[in-house]
């Protein structure tokens, strides 16, 4: 699996990288895993897709 850089929390003026908490698969999109990210400073959560290695080789 190839992990993209974590997104930054949009609730801060300075760039605060979010931490990956959990990953979830979706049977309707087998090439994408959804990551649940959390901001270490304010606790804001955000989902973002994470591409798997199969998607990279198919492209």
Residue, then its C-alpha position, 0 to 999 in steps of 0.5 A: x500500500x502506498x500512503x499519501x502525505x497526511x492532509x493538513x487541518x483546515x482549522x488552523x492558520x499554520x499547517x498542522x498535519x493530521x494523524x492517521x487514526x484508522x483505515x476502512x475499505x469500501x467494497x464498491x471501490x476496491x482500489x481505494x481505502x478511506x483513511x480517518x485522520x485526526x488533528x493532534x491539536x484540536x481533535x478535528x476528524x476528516x476522511x480522505x482516500x488513500x490509494x492502494x498499490x493496485x491502483x498505481x500499477x493499473x494507471 
